[in-house]
Amino acid sequence: MNILVYIETFEGTVRRSALELLSYANDLKTLKKGIITALTGPEADDGTISCLARYGADKILVLKGAGKYYSNLSLKAESIRQAALNEGSEIVLFTGNVAGRSLAPLVAAKLKAGMVPGIYSLPKNLEPFTINKKVFSGKAIATVTVHTPAKVLILLPNSFALKENPVPEVKEDLDPGITEPATTTFTGIRILDTVRTNDQIRLTEAGIVVSGGRGLKSRENWRYVEELAGLLGGATACSRPAYDEGWCPHDGYVGQTGKVISPNVYLALGISGAVQHLAGISSSRLIVAINKDPDAPIFKSADYGIIGDIQEVMPRLIEAVKNYRSAPGSTP
Ligand SMILES: Cc1cc2nc3c(=O)[nH]c(=O)nc-3n(C[C@H](O)[C@H](O)[C@H](O)COP(=O)(O)OP(=O)(O)OC[C@H]3O[C@@H](n4cnc5c(N)ncnc54)[C@H](O)[C@@H]3O)c2cc1C
């Protein structure tokens, strides 16, 4: 079963989510033998190539064409279609972030492939291809069967552990030779520029997320969220009221109408746990809630809870983390 993995890079580094795709592809390969091909962009350097080979990419295709295929979604999708056909890929993998969710349907349409988003596990069966997906913001599981020869799967970020699986480096250039926009599926979307909004760890890929809600009461208290996230090496996030108040930028807003994240640890400070908020965080491996109301709904979803006032709990918690960090022999 040949597998094509779409590799997203950012500022010269391979995104963690792309390495998760490769780890998943290697697990798929244990079910049925095949070649894993990683398709990456023109900025791929030697470091990118060796990283991809370390995570088990049998072949690395580097898309040539002066970046033009990477600034136009339709051309990029056409390049991926060509790569999938050339490599005889039965499965094409994308990650469930904005880039992956924009590209995957275009590629699926071009390949006449069945597409399944929300993947968090290996297929239950290969013939017919049957797989579980998360639906209703992770509240339920649907089992779907895909009957098309080609399949496009979108994996939930942070659902798969990274596994190195070193193979020899095999690199090839791919020039799709497309000169005009592929008008049949042209979406009208062109990426003109990419601007970094902050220097923080990317929210959708963060292992630890510290999130604040209305219970923080003021912009000044947002410092608790930032300080704890900084100490723990995590990203910051927020509920809708905290975003509405301007305490946190929009790219930190999580929930049904915000980002959907699945970190290892989600700390909710002064967040009630409304169903729309939980829709974005319920796939977190561990939820820790701090709330002064013992009946706050968040405690039903939390693995650990602290009932108390943010103003009292946070300075003590931050102090405790600092002490732990400075203790001899503490783990980073
Ligand atoms: C269509 C729709 C879509 C929505 N989408 C989203 C979404 O994507 N994301 C989202 O977050 N919301 C969304 N909402 C809003 C959602 O319904 C809730 O209103 C929101 O999540 C509540 O945010 P909160 O928990 O910060 O505030 P609140 O519900 O007001 O909760 C504040 C919590 O802080 C606690 N608290 C107060 N003071 C303290 C203190 N001193 N110490 C400790 N705890 C304290 C309170 O006990 C309370 O539990 C949506 C709503 C609608 C209608």
The ligand as a Tripos MOL2 file, in Angstrom:
@<TRIPOS>MOLECULE
LIG
   53    58     1     0     0
SMALL
NO_CHARGES

@<TRIPOS>ATOM
      1 C1        -22.7950   29.5560   18.6130 C.3       1 LIG1
      2 C2        -21.8170   29.7170   19.7370 C.ar      1 LIG1
      3 C3        -20.5010   29.3660   19.5310 C.ar      1 LIG1
      4 C4        -19.5730   29.5320   20.5710 C.ar      1 LIG1
      5 N1        -18.2940   29.1410   20.3640 N.ar      1 LIG1
      6 C5        -17.4210   29.2320   21.3880 C.ar      1 LIG1
      7 C6        -16.0790   28.7710   21.2320 C.ar      1 LIG1
      8 O1        -15.6750   28.3240   20.1620 O.2       1 LIG1
      9 N2        -15.2490   28.8740   22.2940 N.ar      1 LIG1
     10 C7        -15.6490   29.3720   23.5170 C.ar      1 LIG1
     11 O2        -14.8290   29.4060   24.4510 O.2       1 LIG1
     12 N3        -16.9060   29.8050   23.6690 N.ar      1 LIG1
     13 C8        -17.7960   29.7570   22.6480 C.ar      1 LIG1
     14 N4        -19.0570   30.1980   22.8370 N.ar      1 LIG1
     15 C9        -19.3860   30.8440   24.1310 C.3       1 LIG1
     16 C10       -19.7130   29.8020   25.2000 C.3       1 LIG1
     17 O3        -21.0910   29.4630   25.1410 O.3       1 LIG1
     18 C11       -19.4320   30.3570   26.6060 C.3       1 LIG1
     19 O4        -20.1670   31.5450   26.7910 O.3       1 LIG1
     20 C12       -17.9590   30.6520   26.8560 C.3       1 LIG1
     21 O5        -17.1770   29.5250   26.5250 O.3       1 LIG1
     22 C13       -17.7650   30.9720   28.3280 C.3       1 LIG1
     23 O6        -16.4440   31.3710   28.5180 O.3       1 LIG1
     24 P1        -15.8140   31.3460   29.9830 P.3       1 LIG1
     25 O7        -15.8460   29.9700   30.5010 O.co2     1 LIG1
     26 O8        -14.5130   32.0440   29.8980 O.co2     1 LIG1
     27 O9        -16.7810   32.3340   30.8070 O.3       1 LIG1
     28 P2        -17.8960   31.9830   31.8530 P.3       1 LIG1
     29 O10       -18.8610   30.9820   31.3350 O.co2     1 LIG1
     30 O11       -18.4470   33.2840   32.3030 O.co2     1 LIG1
     31 O12       -17.1170   31.2830   33.0400 O.3       1 LIG1
     32 C14       -16.2070   31.9360   33.8730 C.3       1 LIG1
     33 C15       -15.7990   30.9410   34.9440 C.3       1 LIG1
     34 O13       -14.8310   31.5330   35.7730 O.3       1 LIG1
     35 C16       -15.0910   31.1680   37.1110 C.3       1 LIG1
     36 N5        -14.5280   32.2350   37.9420 N.ar      1 LIG1
     37 C17       -14.9800   33.5010   38.1030 C.ar      1 LIG1
     38 N6        -14.1690   34.1850   38.9130 N.ar      1 LIG1
     39 C18       -13.1920   33.3420   39.2910 C.ar      1 LIG1
     40 C19       -12.0550   33.4520   40.1170 C.ar      1 LIG1
     41 N7        -11.7570   34.6120   40.7300 N.pl3     1 LIG1
     42 N8        -11.2970   32.3640   40.2890 N.ar      1 LIG1
     43 C20       -11.5670   31.1890   39.6990 C.ar      1 LIG1
     44 N9        -12.6340   31.0250   38.8930 N.ar      1 LIG1
     45 C21       -13.4180   32.0830   38.6760 C.ar      1 LIG1
     46 C22       -16.5990   31.0860   37.2180 C.3       1 LIG1
     47 O14       -16.9710   30.2350   38.2870 O.3       1 LIG1
     48 C23       -16.9600   30.5330   35.8590 C.3       1 LIG1
     49 O15       -17.0570   29.1160   35.8970 O.3       1 LIG1
     50 C24       -19.9960   30.0590   21.8190 C.ar      1 LIG1
     51 C25       -21.3390   30.4000   22.0060 C.ar      1 LIG1
     52 C26       -22.2400   30.2490   20.9870 C.ar      1 LIG1
     53 C27       -23.6870   30.6290   21.2230 C.3       1 LIG1
@<TRIPOS>BOND
     1     1     2 1
     2     2     3 ar
     3     2    52 ar
     4     3     4 ar
     5     4     5 ar
     6     4    50 ar
     7     5     6 ar
     8     6     7 ar
     9     6    13 1
    10     7     8 2
    11     7     9 ar
    12     9    10 ar
    13    10    11 2
    14    10    12 ar
    15    12    13 ar
    16    13    14 ar
    17    14    15 1
    18    14    50 ar
    19    15    16 1
    20    16    17 1
    21    16    18 1
    22    18    19 1
    23    18    20 1
    24    20    21 1
    25    20    22 1
    26    22    23 1
    27    23    24 1
    28    24    25 2
    29    24    26 1
    30    24    27 1
    31    27    28 1
    32    28    29 2
    33    28    30 1
    34    28    31 1
    35    31    32 1
    36    32    33 1
    37    33    34 1
    38    33    48 1
    39    34    35 1
    40    35    36 1
    41    35    46 1
    42    36    37 ar
    43    36    45 ar
    44    37    38 ar
    45    38    39 ar
    46    39    40 ar
    47    39    45 ar
    48    40    41 1
    49    40    42 ar
    50    42    43 ar
    51    43    44 ar
    52    44    45 ar
    53    46    47 1
    54    46    48 1
    55    48    49 1
    56    50    51 ar
    57    51    52 ar
    58    52    53 1
@<TRIPOS>SUBSTRUCTURE
     1 LIG1         1 GROUP 0 **** ****
